[in-house]
Amino acid sequence: MNNRRLTLMILLGGFILLIPLVTMQFTSEVNWASFDFVVAGALLLIAVLIIELVLRKVVQINHQIVLCFFLLILLLITWAELAVGIFGTPFSGS
């Protein structure tokens, strides 16, 4: 069951990466370079692996939910910073 869950989460990450790829075919407002896909894929893979680790190692369901929620929020904040620079770090997008 655990390997199937991990496989499904990785496939979901791949599906998330398909959204900008398909959108780029229909509009010029989405313009990702191959490096953008690599960075987004790495972020998603790291998030999936950490979430899988939490689900395997943390016993209490409430703790799993809180930790996974925190990790997803952290992922979204990082993604937003890289995309538009909400905090103004040197890594922020334009």
N, C-alpha and C positions, 0 to 999 in steps of 0.2 A: 504494500500500500504506500509506503513512504517514497519508494522510487517512482511510482506512478504520479504521486502528488508533485514531486520535484519536476518530473518531465512535463506535467501540465502547466506548472508555474513558468518554466522556461519557455514553453510554447506560447503562453500568454504574453511574455515579454517580447517574443518575436513578433507576435501579432500587433503589439503596441507599436513596434518599429515599422510595421507595414503601413500604419495610418499616415505618417508624413510622406512615405515613399509614394503611396497612391495619390495623396493630395497634391504632390508636386507635379503630377501628370496633368492636373486640371486647372491649376492656378499658379501664378508667379509669386504669390504672397508667401508661399512656403518654399524656402530655398536652402536646403540642407546640403552640405558637402559630405563626402564620404567620412571625413573625420568626425562630423557631427553624429553620424550613425554609429561609429565606433565608440564614441564617448557615451552616448545614450545607451547602447547595448551593454557597455561595461557597467554603467550605473544600475541598469536593470538586473544584470546578472549578479552583481554584488548584493543588491537588495534581496533578490530571490534566495541566494545562498544563506544570507544572514537570517531571513525569515524561516527558512527550512531548519536552520540550526536552532532557532528559538522554539519552533514547534516540536523538535525532537528532544531538546534538553530540558525545557521548562515544563514542569508537571501540571501546575494549576492553570486551568483554562482562563481565569480572569487575568493572570499575569501574562499569558500568551497573547491575549487580545490587546492589552495595554502596550506591551512591547512591540507587537506587530503594527499597531496604530502609530506608535511613536516612530518606528522605522519608515513607514509610508509617508508620514509628514516630513521627516528628514529628507527622504528621497524627493518629494515634491518641492521642498524649499531649495534643495541643491539644483534640481532641474530648472526651476524658475530663475535662480541666480545665474546659472550658465546661459540661460536663454535671453533674459532681459536685464539682469543686474539689479535686483531689488535692494541689495546691500551695498553695491558699488565696489566690490572687490576687483582686483586686477583680472580675475577669471571671468568677469561678467561679459555678456553679449552686448551687442550694440543696440 
